Amino acid sequence: MKLRRLARRELLAALGFLAPSLCGFSLFYLIPFGQSVLNSFQDRIGGSLTLSNYKELFLSSSFQKAMSNTFWFTTISVPILVVVSLLLALLLNQRVLIRNWIRTAYVLPLVVPVASIVLVWQILFDWNGTLNAVLQHFGFSRHDWMKSDWAGFVIVLVYVWKNIGYNVILFLAGLQNIPDQYYEIASLEGAGPVRKLFGITLTYLTPTTFLVVLMSVLNSFKVFRETYLVAGPYPHDRIYMMQHYMNNMFLSLDIQKVSSAAVLLALCIMVLMLILFRTEQIFRSYME
C-alpha cells in the first residue's frame, strides 16, 4: 500500500510539472491540428463531411508538382547531408590542425539568422553574383541559377550547409562515447582501418545515425524559409515545395485545401518515421 501511495504521489507530481507544457502543446499544436483534420473533410467551415477536398487535391497539378519536388528534395538532400556530416565528424575526431577553428566554422550556420544566410546565397547565385562573375572571368557564359533546373541543387546545397554543423556535433558526441579499448583490442587482433570503421565505429554509431537521419528528414520539410527568401512565393518549378502550395492556399483563404495538404504531409512524415523506427529496430536485433 505504501508503494502504491508513493507511486501515485510521484505520478501526480510529474503531471503537475508537465501540466504547463501539456496545456501549451494542446493549445497551440494538438487542438489546431485536430481542427485542421476536421476542416479537411468539410466542403466549408461547419459544412457536411466529404472527401471532395482530397479528390481535388490529388487532381491538382500544383499539388502534384509540390509533392514530387518535396519527395525529390528529401531523397537527394538527406543522404548527402548524413554522409558528409559523418565524414567530417570522422575527420574532426582525429588530431588535425586547427580542429577547434573548423568545428566553429561548421557551427556558425546554426546561430546565423536565416535571412542573413539567404542574402549570402543570393549574392553568390544571382545573375550578377559572384559565381557568374567567376565563370565569366574564365570564359564561361552566365547562368540564371535560380530560374532553371539548377535551382533544386542550389537549395540542396543551402540545406546541407545550414544543417551540417548540428549533425557533425551529434556524430562527434557519438564517436567520443565509443571506448578506446575497442580499437586497441582490434589493433592487437590485426584489424585494419576499414575493419575498425565498419566493425566498431559504424556499429556503435547506429543510435546516433538513426537520430541524425530522423532530424535531417524533419528539417528537410522545413526548407521553406530559405526557398521563399531566395526565390519568392512562386519560384521555379523545380523548387516549388509543399510549403509553397500551402502558403499560397492560405493567402487565398482556401482553408479546406490547406488543411487537406497539411494532413497529407503529416501522414507522410508519420509513415517515414515509422519506417525509420522499424528499420532501426531490425538493425539492432540483427546486431544483437
Contacts in CASP RR format, 6 or more apart in sequence:
PFRMAT RR
TARGET T0000
AUTHOR 0000-0000-0000
METHOD contacts of the structure
MODEL  1
MKLRRLARRELLAALGFLAPSLCGFSLFYLIPFGQSVLNSFQDRIGGSLT
LSNYKELFLSSSFQKAMSNTFWFTTISVPILVVVSLLLALLLNQRVLIRN
WIRTAYVLPLVVPVASIVLVWQILFDWNGTLNAVLQHFGFSRHDWMKSDW
AGFVIVLVYVWKNIGYNVILFLAGLQNIPDQYYEIASLEGAGPVRKLFGI
TLTYLTPTTFLVVLMSVLNSFKVFRETYLVAGPYPHDRIYMMQHYMNNMF
LSLDIQKVSSAAVLLALCIMVLMLILFRTEQIFRSYME
33 262 0 8 1.000
33 266 0 8 1.000
36 258 0 8 1.000
36 259 0 8 1.000
36 262 0 8 1.000
36 263 0 8 1.000
37 259 0 8 1.000
37 263 0 8 1.000
39 45 0 8 1.000
39 255 0 8 1.000
39 256 0 8 1.000
39 259 0 8 1.000
40 53 0 8 1.000
40 54 0 8 1.000
40 256 0 8 1.000
40 259 0 8 1.000
40 260 0 8 1.000
40 262 0 8 1.000
40 263 0 8 1.000
41 49 0 8 1.000
41 50 0 8 1.000
41 51 0 8 1.000
41 53 0 8 1.000
42 48 0 8 1.000
42 49 0 8 1.000
42 50 0 8 1.000
42 53 0 8 1.000
42 256 0 8 1.000
43 50 0 8 1.000
43 52 0 8 1.000
43 53 0 8 1.000
43 256 0 8 1.000
44 256 0 8 1.000
45 255 0 8 1.000
53 256 0 8 1.000
53 257 0 8 1.000
53 259 0 8 1.000
53 260 0 8 1.000
54 260 0 8 1.000
54 264 0 8 1.000
56 257 0 8 1.000
57 63 0 8 1.000
57 257 0 8 1.000
57 260 0 8 1.000
57 261 0 8 1.000
57 264 0 8 1.000
58 64 0 8 1.000
60 257 0 8 1.000
62 240 0 8 1.000
62 245 0 8 1.000
62 248 0 8 1.000
63 245 0 8 1.000
63 261 0 8 1.000
65 237 0 8 1.000
65 240 0 8 1.000
66 240 0 8 1.000
66 241 0 8 1.000
66 242 0 8 1.000
66 244 0 8 1.000
66 245 0 8 1.000
67 242 0 8 1.000
69 237 0 8 1.000
69 238 0 8 1.000
69 239 0 8 1.000
69 240 0 8 1.000
69 241 0 8 1.000
69 242 0 8 1.000
70 221 0 8 1.000
70 241 0 8 1.000
70 242 0 8 1.000
73 152 0 8 1.000
73 155 0 8 1.000
73 156 0 8 1.000
73 159 0 8 1.000
73 220 0 8 1.000
73 223 0 8 1.000
73 239 0 8 1.000
73 241 0 8 1.000
74 217 0 8 1.000
74 220 0 8 1.000
74 221 0 8 1.000
76 156 0 8 1.000
77 156 0 8 1.000
77 159 0 8 1.000
77 160 0 8 1.000
77 216 0 8 1.000
77 220 0 8 1.000
78 213 0 8 1.000
78 216 0 8 1.000
78 217 0 8 1.000
78 220 0 8 1.000
80 156 0 8 1.000
80 160 0 8 1.000
81 159 0 8 1.000
81 160 0 8 1.000
81 163 0 8 1.000
81 164 0 8 1.000
81 167 0 8 1.000
81 216 0 8 1.000
82 167 0 8 1.000
82 209 0 8 1.000
82 212 0 8 1.000
82 213 0 8 1.000
82 216 0 8 1.000
84 160 0 8 1.000
84 164 0 8 1.000
85 164 0 8 1.000
85 165 0 8 1.000
85 167 0 8 1.000
85 168 0 8 1.000
85 170 0 8 1.000
85 171 0 8 1.000
85 212 0 8 1.000
86 171 0 8 1.000
86 205 0 8 1.000
86 209 0 8 1.000
86 212 0 8 1.000
88 106 0 8 1.000
88 164 0 8 1.000
88 168 0 8 1.000
88 171 0 8 1.000
89 167 0 8 1.000
89 168 0 8 1.000
89 171 0 8 1.000
89 172 0 8 1.000
89 175 0 8 1.000
90 171 0 8 1.000
90 175 0 8 1.000
90 201 0 8 1.000
92 99 0 8 1.000
92 102 0 8 1.000
92 103 0 8 1.000
92 168 0 8 1.000
92 172 0 8 1.000
93 172 0 8 1.000
93 175 0 8 1.000
93 176 0 8 1.000
96 102 0 8 1.000
103 168 0 8 1.000
103 172 0 8 1.000
106 164 0 8 1.000
106 165 0 8 1.000
106 168 0 8 1.000
107 165 0 8 1.000
107 169 0 8 1.000
109 117 0 8 1.000
109 161 0 8 1.000
109 162 0 8 1.000
109 163 0 8 1.000
109 164 0 8 1.000
109 165 0 8 1.000
110 162 0 8 1.000
110 165 0 8 1.000
110 166 0 8 1.000
114 162 0 8 1.000
114 225 0 8 1.000
114 226 0 8 1.000
114 229 0 8 1.000
115 229 0 8 1.000
117 158 0 8 1.000
117 162 0 8 1.000
117 226 0 8 1.000
118 158 0 8 1.000
118 225 0 8 1.000
118 226 0 8 1.000
118 229 0 8 1.000
118 230 0 8 1.000
121 154 0 8 1.000
121 158 0 8 1.000
121 226 0 8 1.000
121 230 0 8 1.000
122 230 0 8 1.000
123 129 0 8 1.000
123 130 0 8 1.000
124 130 0 8 1.000
124 131 0 8 1.000
125 131 0 8 1.000
125 145 0 8 1.000
125 146 0 8 1.000
125 154 0 8 1.000
126 132 0 8 1.000
126 146 0 8 1.000
127 142 0 8 1.000
127 144 0 8 1.000
131 145 0 8 1.000
132 142 0 8 1.000
132 143 0 8 1.000
135 141 0 8 1.000
135 142 0 8 1.000
135 143 0 8 1.000
136 142 0 8 1.000
143 150 0 8 1.000
145 151 0 8 1.000
145 154 0 8 1.000
146 154 0 8 1.000
146 230 0 8 1.000
146 231 0 8 1.000
146 235 0 8 1.000
146 236 0 8 1.000
147 236 0 8 1.000
148 236 0 8 1.000
148 238 0 8 1.000
149 236 0 8 1.000
149 238 0 8 1.000
151 231 0 8 1.000
151 235 0 8 1.000
151 236 0 8 1.000
151 238 0 8 1.000
151 239 0 8 1.000
152 236 0 8 1.000
152 238 0 8 1.000
152 239 0 8 1.000
154 230 0 8 1.000
155 223 0 8 1.000
155 226 0 8 1.000
155 227 0 8 1.000
155 230 0 8 1.000
155 239 0 8 1.000
158 223 0 8 1.000
158 226 0 8 1.000
158 230 0 8 1.000
159 219 0 8 1.000
159 220 0 8 1.000
159 223 0 8 1.000
159 226 0 8 1.000
162 226 0 8 1.000
163 216 0 8 1.000
163 219 0 8 1.000
166 215 0 8 1.000
167 212 0 8 1.000
167 215 0 8 1.000
167 216 0 8 1.000
170 208 0 8 1.000
170 211 0 8 1.000
170 212 0 8 1.000
170 215 0 8 1.000
171 205 0 8 1.000
171 208 0 8 1.000
171 209 0 8 1.000
171 212 0 8 1.000
173 208 0 8 1.000
174 204 0 8 1.000
174 205 0 8 1.000
174 208 0 8 1.000
175 201 0 8 1.000
175 205 0 8 1.000
177 204 0 8 1.000
178 200 0 8 1.000
178 201 0 8 1.000
178 204 0 8 1.000
178 205 0 8 1.000
182 200 0 8 1.000
182 204 0 8 1.000
183 196 0 8 1.000
183 200 0 8 1.000
186 192 0 8 1.000
186 195 0 8 1.000
186 196 0 8 1.000
186 200 0 8 1.000
187 196 0 8 1.000
202 209 0 8 1.000
203 287 0 8 1.000
206 280 0 8 1.000
206 283 0 8 1.000
206 284 0 8 1.000
206 287 0 8 1.000
207 280 0 8 1.000
210 276 0 8 1.000
210 280 0 8 1.000
213 276 0 8 1.000
214 273 0 8 1.000
214 276 0 8 1.000
217 269 0 8 1.000
217 272 0 8 1.000
217 273 0 8 1.000
217 276 0 8 1.000
218 269 0 8 1.000
221 242 0 8 1.000
221 243 0 8 1.000
221 265 0 8 1.000
221 269 0 8 1.000
222 243 0 8 1.000
223 241 0 8 1.000
223 243 0 8 1.000
224 241 0 8 1.000
224 243 0 8 1.000
224 244 0 8 1.000
224 247 0 8 1.000
227 235 0 8 1.000
227 239 0 8 1.000
227 241 0 8 1.000
227 243 0 8 1.000
227 244 0 8 1.000
228 235 0 8 1.000
228 243 0 8 1.000
228 244 0 8 1.000
228 247 0 8 1.000
231 239 0 8 1.000
233 244 0 8 1.000
233 247 0 8 1.000
233 248 0 8 1.000
233 251 0 8 1.000
234 240 0 8 1.000
234 244 0 8 1.000
234 248 0 8 1.000
235 244 0 8 1.000
242 261 0 8 1.000
242 265 0 8 1.000
245 261 0 8 1.000
246 258 0 8 1.000
246 261 0 8 1.000
246 262 0 8 1.000
246 265 0 8 1.000
249 257 0 8 1.000
249 258 0 8 1.000
249 261 0 8 1.000
250 258 0 8 1.000
END
